[in-house]
Amino acid sequence: AGSVAVALPGKTVTLPAVAAQGVRRLLQGPCAPADLAVGGLDGEDALVLARRMVREGVLMVDGA
């Protein structure tokens, strides 16, 4: 109840429950970090979530 888990090959990334809606949004397809500011995440938190997902290999940065 206090966290959300993203299962990846070989590891599981655990995040605070407040990030759940942001995680759902990013799994829907291409988005900007600001798009993850949902479900209690503010813009700064959304950027932290996006960076973490890039670091964990869940997201790729589009250089276009």
LUMSEKOL-646349 format. One record per residue (C-alpha): residue number from 1; residue in three letters; x, y, z. Coordinates in Angstrom, 1 decimal, m for minus. Example, Ala and Ser with C-alpha at 12.3 -4.5 7.8 and 13.67 -1.06 7.14 Angstrom:
2
- 1	ala	12.3	m4.5	7.8
- 2	ser	13.7	m1.1	7.1
! end
This chain:
64
- 1	ala	0.0	0.0	0.0
- 2	gly	2.9	2.3	0.7
- 3	ser	4.8	1.7	m2.5
- 4	val	4.6	0.8	m6.2
- 5	ala	6.9	m1.7	m7.9
- 6	val	8.1	m1.8	m11.5
- 7	ala	9.3	m5.3	m12.4
- 8	leu	12.2	m5.4	m14.8
- 9	pro	14.3	m8.2	m16.1
- 10	gly	16.6	m9.0	m13.2
- 11	lys	15.4	m6.4	m10.8
- 12	thr	12.4	m4.6	m9.3
- 13	val	12.3	m0.9	m8.8
- 14	thr	10.3	0.2	m5.8
- 15	leu	8.9	3.7	m5.6
- 16	pro	6.6	5.6	m3.1
- 17	ala	2.9	5.0	m3.7
- 18	val	2.4	8.6	m4.7
- 19	ala	4.4	7.8	m7.9
- 20	ala	1.9	5.1	m9.1
- 21	gln	m0.2	7.4	m11.4
- 22	gly	3.0	8.8	m12.9
- 23	val	4.3	5.3	m13.5
- 24	arg	1.0	4.4	m15.2
- 25	arg	1.3	7.5	m17.4
- 26	leu	4.8	6.8	m18.5
- 27	leu	3.9	3.2	m19.4
- 28	gln	1.2	4.5	m21.8
- 29	gly	3.7	5.8	m24.3
- 30	pro	5.9	8.8	m25.1
- 31	cys	5.6	11.7	m22.6
- 32	ala	7.5	14.6	m21.1
- 33	pro	8.5	14.7	m17.5
- 34	ala	5.8	17.3	m16.9
- 35	asp	3.2	14.7	m18.0
- 36	leu	4.1	12.6	m15.0
- 37	ala	3.0	15.3	m12.5
- 38	val	m0.2	13.5	m11.6
- 39	gly	m1.6	11.8	m8.6
- 40	gly	0.1	14.0	m6.0
- 41	leu	3.5	14.5	m7.8
- 42	asp	4.5	18.1	m8.4
- 43	gly	6.7	19.1	m11.3
- 44	glu	9.9	18.6	m9.3
- 45	asp	8.8	15.1	m8.2
- 46	ala	7.8	14.2	m11.8
- 47	leu	11.3	15.2	m12.9
- 48	val	12.9	13.0	m10.2
- 49	leu	10.6	10.1	m11.3
- 50	ala	11.6	10.6	m15.0
- 51	arg	15.3	10.7	m14.1
- 52	arg	15.0	7.6	m12.0
- 53	met	13.2	5.7	m14.8
- 54	val	16.0	6.7	m17.3
- 55	arg	18.7	5.6	m14.8
- 56	glu	16.9	2.2	m14.3
- 57	gly	16.6	1.7	m18.1
- 58	val	12.8	2.0	m18.2
- 59	leu	12.8	5.2	m20.3
- 60	met	15.0	6.5	m23.1
- 61	val	15.6	10.2	m23.7
- 62	asp	14.6	11.4	m27.2
- 63	gly	17.3	13.7	m28.5
- 64	ala	15.1	15.2	m31.2
! end
